Amino acid sequence: MKILIVNGSPRGTRGATFGVVEYFMKGAKEAGASVDVLHLTQYKINHCTGCFSCWTNTPGKCIHKDDVENLFPRLDVDLLVLATPVYVDGMTGLMKNFLDRLIPLSSGKVEIVNGHSRHPSRYGKKHGERKLALISVSGFPELDNFDPLVKHVEAVAKNMQSEFVGAILRPNAWIIPHMLERNAPVEDIIEAVVQSGKDIVQHGEFDRNTLNIISREIMPAEKVAELISQGFQ
Ligand SMILES: Cc1cc2nc3c(=O)[nH]c(=O)nc-3n(C[C@H](O)[C@H](O)[C@H](O)COP(=O)(O)O)c2cc1C
């Protein structure tokens, strides 16, 4: 299985998002997958201007001469994993800019697929051949912080005519390094992330119990609030 993980955290390899991604990669590689990681911070990605030149004047080609077009071949994978922290209840601007810039990969034509209007793919994987997953972390401890993002990524998968295979969600992720420093018990979470990487390669799906361990409470919300607020006194 070929996997591409797109890391949309502005903190790149230093971020909590990549902290989770690294363990997922470990599991996926151990299960035999080839895994590529794209840190969006390392590339020049202008935002889409909405000119539609990529559908009209220069089909398949964007007006921007930046790094995006060179990244297209890397998207030709079996599983695309969007990895982003929750920013203002959604994905980061970096990730959204990147997704907007994938428009040249579709044609401007419209076809009806499963009762919904869609733009057919121009290159690469045929629709339905590529699966899509989400890895996300949040600052707040409540799991419902991910609800709008998960809904959005499910819709993105439908838009790309890919099967959404699920989400690895780690609320309150910044606390994990602190817990590890203090030898507090969070190894089960780390092992579950590694296991989720293995599961998706070996079984094509995530295990619900494993995902629940990844998302489990580490500290009651009141305690987290106290801890954060202390730091700002
Ligand atoms: C601009 C901004 C907006 C954020 N919005 C939210 C939010 O809506 N909900 C939340 O739980 N955390 C929010 N966070 C916290 C991040 O999700 C959290 O710090 C995360 O661990 C960052 O991951 P990273 O280290 O990979 O960048 C926000 C952080 C920033 C910088």
The ligand as a Tripos MOL2 file, in Angstrom:
@<TRIPOS>MOLECULE
LIG
   31    33     1     0     0
SMALL
NO_CHARGES

@<TRIPOS>ATOM
      1 C1         -4.7840   29.8490   15.4230 C.3       1 LIG1
      2 C2         -5.0810   28.6850   16.3020 C.ar      1 LIG1
      3 C3         -6.3850   28.2550   16.4490 C.ar      1 LIG1
      4 C4         -6.6860   27.1610   17.2570 C.ar      1 LIG1
      5 N1         -7.9940   26.7560   17.3950 N.ar      1 LIG1
      6 C5         -8.2940   25.7110   18.1950 C.ar      1 LIG1
      7 C6         -9.6490   25.2940   18.3600 C.ar      1 LIG1
      8 O1        -10.5770   25.8420   17.7780 O.2       1 LIG1
      9 N2         -9.9140   24.2330   19.1760 N.ar      1 LIG1
     10 C7         -8.9000   23.5550   19.8320 C.ar      1 LIG1
     11 O2         -9.1870   22.5980   20.5580 O.2       1 LIG1
     12 N3         -7.5990   23.9340   19.6790 N.ar      1 LIG1
     13 C8         -7.2840   24.9830   18.8830 C.ar      1 LIG1
     14 N4         -5.9610   25.3570   18.7110 N.ar      1 LIG1
     15 C9         -4.9050   24.5920   19.3810 C.3       1 LIG1
     16 C10        -4.1990   23.5930   18.4530 C.3       1 LIG1
     17 O3         -5.1130   22.6930   17.8780 O.3       1 LIG1
     18 C11        -3.1500   22.8260   19.2610 C.3       1 LIG1
     19 O4         -2.2310   23.7360   19.8230 O.3       1 LIG1
     20 C12        -2.4420   21.7770   18.4580 C.3       1 LIG1
     21 O5         -1.7420   20.9240   19.3370 O.3       1 LIG1
     22 C13        -1.4480   22.3810   17.4690 C.3       1 LIG1
     23 O6         -0.8420   21.3580   16.7220 O.3       1 LIG1
     24 P1          0.6000   21.5690   16.0650 P.3       1 LIG1
     25 O7          1.5730   21.6040   17.2130 O.co2     1 LIG1
     26 O8          0.8080   20.4160   15.1590 O.co2     1 LIG1
     27 O9          0.5540   22.8800   15.3320 O.co2     1 LIG1
     28 C14        -5.6390   26.4620   17.9260 C.ar      1 LIG1
     29 C15        -4.3110   26.9020   17.7480 C.ar      1 LIG1
     30 C16        -4.0260   27.9950   16.9550 C.ar      1 LIG1
     31 C17        -2.5970   28.4440   16.7890 C.3       1 LIG1
@<TRIPOS>BOND
     1     1     2 1
     2     2     3 ar
     3     2    30 ar
     4     3     4 ar
     5     4     5 ar
     6     4    28 ar
     7     5     6 ar
     8     6     7 ar
     9     6    13 1
    10     7     8 2
    11     7     9 ar
    12     9    10 ar
    13    10    11 2
    14    10    12 ar
    15    12    13 ar
    16    13    14 ar
    17    14    15 1
    18    14    28 ar
    19    15    16 1
    20    16    17 1
    21    16    18 1
    22    18    19 1
    23    18    20 1
    24    20    21 1
    25    20    22 1
    26    22    23 1
    27    23    24 1
    28    24    25 2
    29    24    26 1
    30    24    27 1
    31    28    29 ar
    32    29    30 ar
    33    30    31 1
@<TRIPOS>SUBSTRUCTURE
     1 LIG1         1 GROUP 0 **** ****
